[in-house]
């Protein structure tokens, strides 16, 4: 797919992008396999531990923001 000339001349298009002289290389991706892998990884996450860490961090930030002193 060819890029517009204004975009081709843009400094943000450099050698690190998947482009060759103003042409993008479109890659085929198996979205179903990608989603299945994400679901599999999400199932092994300990959601209770993450929830606890978020709550602790929220409390710490709130105490700092509102200058709460424990008695």
C-alpha positions as a Markdown table, in Angstrom:
| # | Residue | x | y | z |
|---|---|---|---|---|
| 1 | Unk | 0.0 | 0.0 | 0.0 |
| 2 | Unk | 1.5 | 3.3 | -1.0 |
| 3 | Unk | 1.6 | 6.2 | 1.5 |
| 4 | Unk | 0.6 | 9.7 | 0.5 |
| 5 | Unk | 3.6 | 11.9 | -0.5 |
| 6 | Unk | 3.1 | 14.2 | 2.5 |
| 7 | Unk | 3.4 | 11.2 | 4.9 |
| 8 | Unk | 6.4 | 9.8 | 3.0 |
| 9 | Unk | 8.3 | 13.0 | 3.5 |
| 10 | Unk | 7.4 | 13.2 | 7.2 |
| 11 | Unk | 10.4 | 12.7 | 9.5 |
| 12 | Unk | 8.5 | 10.1 | 11.6 |
| 13 | Unk | 8.8 | 7.6 | 8.7 |
| 14 | Unk | 12.2 | 6.2 | 9.2 |
| 15 | Unk | 14.0 | 2.9 | 8.8 |
| 16 | Unk | 12.5 | 1.4 | 11.9 |
| 17 | Unk | 9.0 | 1.2 | 10.4 |
| 18 | Unk | 7.9 | -1.6 | 8.1 |
| 19 | Unk | 8.2 | 0.6 | 5.0 |
| 20 | Unk | 10.3 | 0.6 | 1.9 |
| 21 | Unk | 10.5 | 3.8 | -0.1 |
| 22 | Unk | 7.0 | 4.9 | 0.9 |
| 23 | Unk | 5.4 | 1.4 | 0.7 |
| 24 | Unk | 4.0 | -0.3 | 3.8 |
| 25 | Unk | 4.3 | -4.0 | 4.1 |
| 26 | Unk | 1.0 | -5.4 | 5.4 |
| 27 | Unk | 1.4 | -8.5 | 7.5 |
| 28 | Unk | -1.2 | -11.2 | 7.9 |
| 29 | Unk | -2.1 | -11.9 | 11.5 |
| 30 | Unk | -4.1 | -14.8 | 12.9 |
| 31 | Unk | -6.3 | -12.9 | 15.3 |
| 32 | Unk | -8.1 | -16.0 | 16.6 |
| 33 | Unk | -4.8 | -17.5 | 17.7 |
| 34 | Unk | -3.7 | -14.2 | 19.2 |
| 35 | Unk | -6.9 | -13.9 | 21.2 |
| 36 | Unk | -6.8 | -17.5 | 22.4 |
| 37 | Unk | -3.2 | -16.9 | 23.6 |
| 38 | Unk | -4.3 | -13.7 | 25.5 |
| 39 | Unk | -7.2 | -15.6 | 27.1 |
| 40 | Unk | -5.0 | -18.4 | 28.2 |
| 41 | Unk | -2.5 | -16.0 | 29.8 |
| 42 | Unk | -5.4 | -14.1 | 31.5 |
| 43 | Unk | -6.7 | -17.2 | 33.1 |
| 44 | Unk | -3.4 | -17.8 | 35.0 |
| 45 | Unk | -3.3 | -14.3 | 36.5 |
| 46 | Unk | -4.1 | -14.1 | 40.2 |
| 47 | Unk | -6.8 | -11.4 | 40.1 |
| 48 | Unk | -7.2 | -11.2 | 43.9 |
| 49 | Unk | -3.5 | -10.4 | 44.3 |
| 50 | Unk | -3.7 | -7.7 | 41.6 |
| 51 | Unk | -6.8 | -6.2 | 43.2 |
| 52 | Unk | -5.0 | -6.2 | 46.6 |
| 53 | Unk | -1.9 | -4.4 | 45.1 |
| 54 | Unk | -4.1 | -1.8 | 43.4 |
| 55 | Unk | -6.0 | -1.2 | 46.6 |
| 56 | Unk | -2.8 | -0.8 | 48.6 |
| 57 | Unk | -1.3 | 1.6 | 46.1 |
| 58 | Unk | -4.5 | 3.6 | 46.0 |
| 59 | Unk | -4.5 | 3.9 | 49.7 |
| 60 | Unk | -0.9 | 4.9 | 49.8 |
| 61 | Unk | -1.4 | 7.6 | 47.1 |
| 62 | Unk | -4.6 | 8.9 | 48.9 |
| 63 | Unk | -2.7 | 9.2 | 52.2 |
| 64 | Unk | 0.0 | 11.1 | 50.5 |
| 65 | Unk | -2.3 | 13.4 | 48.6 |
| 66 | Unk | -4.6 | 14.2 | 51.5 |
| 67 | Unk | -1.8 | 14.1 | 54.2 |
| 68 | Unk | -3.5 | 11.5 | 56.4 |
| 69 | Unk | -1.8 | 10.6 | 59.6 |
| 70 | Unk | -2.5 | 7.3 | 61.4 |
| 71 | Unk | -3.1 | 7.4 | 65.1 |
